[in-house]
Amino acid sequence: MSKNNIIKYKIKATVLSPVLIGNGNILNKMDFIIDHSFLKLCDIENIPINEDKLFLSIEKYSSLKDILLENKIILSDIEYRNKIGINCREENFNKIIEQIKDVNNNPYIPGSSIKGSIRTAFLYYFLENDNNLLKQLSSSIEKSLDNARGKKDIFKNAEKTLFGGDPTTDIFKCISISDSSPMKSDHLKVEEIKTVSIDNNQKYKWKVFGKNPNTSDIDIGTSIYIEAIQEETNFKFDIIIDSYLLNEAHFNKHMIKEILLDKNKFIDVLFSYSGNKYNEEVEFIEKYGIKNNKKLYNNYMKIYKKEDDERRFILEDDEFLLPIGYGTGQGLKTVFSLLDKKLQERLRFELGLGKIIKGKLIFPYSKTRKCIIRNGEPLYPLGWIKCKLEEVYING
């Protein structure tokens, strides 16, 4: 193969449930005002008053709205950097987790977020299908548990069993994923999130942060507010594989090379992982009674059809699902379920994972799920996209 032999998988994607990829920033009332069901983001230095008055106003007030009222500035005089629709009760939010945006303030999904989900899919697939590899991973975890210093990065170290010991030998060095095509700002809205938590009686409650007990009353459950890319939003991205680099000997591990260069095998890995994870989510809400929230349950079930009393995904050829972003529970919890029960218990005790009462592990370990709330009802899970491989391009 020539040095320029690049394989590009061109992907078209659709958001199935709202997606948040945070930029690390939390918006507060000094960053926005609410006007006719829109969140208007404003840089405070753009307010048309002199610096001395602005400084005094900032010391006196904790919200942009109060500063405008104090200085008798009308909304039409303000220069906004973005205007975002609101899908929740406006009066409640003080802080909002901000979605990453490009220089034009349009939301997008970074390639690194997509790559992280694909990396997890490969890890899950090989551990599920290769007992020897799973034993190697388990041995690596046990060694880290025996070494106090190794506990911090226990699963990061374990990943090296599959992907390589350092960045120069990590097989995912051969894969780059483009950022998504930018989306319009009206594809972004403010959403309310609440967290479902399973109690000691195996019933679901709405999580209340702090010292107060969880509750069966959704209105009392603690809310988190986010900017999220809306369902039915379409975007595109590319998966680029350097097949020349893959030929280097240290990258030829666990048949990963063979899978990456065969689009059908590549899609099978992603389909297997995301299908298992999606089914686990549905089984969770069925087992603990959350399916009684009909709209949430129905939105989960839209992706299924029933054949011979079995559920099957309504997906076309070359399609697969991916969980990405905030609230999807990637990483540790994904691998955890594949481990031996005794190792699971040791991990939980030594790392303090999940709820432990008087030396007794409380199940399930992964007992919370975040839900999008609209009109006081749980409506969507977070972070699911449907992808279709539209074209394979080979250069060189």
Secondary structure, DSSP 8 states (H G I E B T S, - for coil): --TT-EEEEEEEEEESS-B--EEEEEE-TTTEEEETTEEEE--GGGSSS-HHHHHHHHHH-SSHHHHHHHTT--GGG---SEEEEE-S-GGG-S-EEEE-B-TTS-B---HHHHHHHHHHHHHHHHHHH-HHHHHHHHHHHHHHHHSGGGGTTHHHHHHHHHH-SSTTT-GGGGEEE-------GGGEEEEEEEEEEE-TTS-EEE---SSS--BS-TTTS--EEEEEE-TT-EEEEEEEEEHHHHTSGGG--TTHHHHHT-HHHHHHHHHHHHHHHHHHHHHHHHHTTGGGSHHHHHHHHTTEEEETTEEEE---TTEEEEE-STTS--THHHHHTTS-HHHHHHHHHHHT-S-EETTEE-S-SS-EEEEEEETTEEEE-S-EEEEEEEEEEEE-
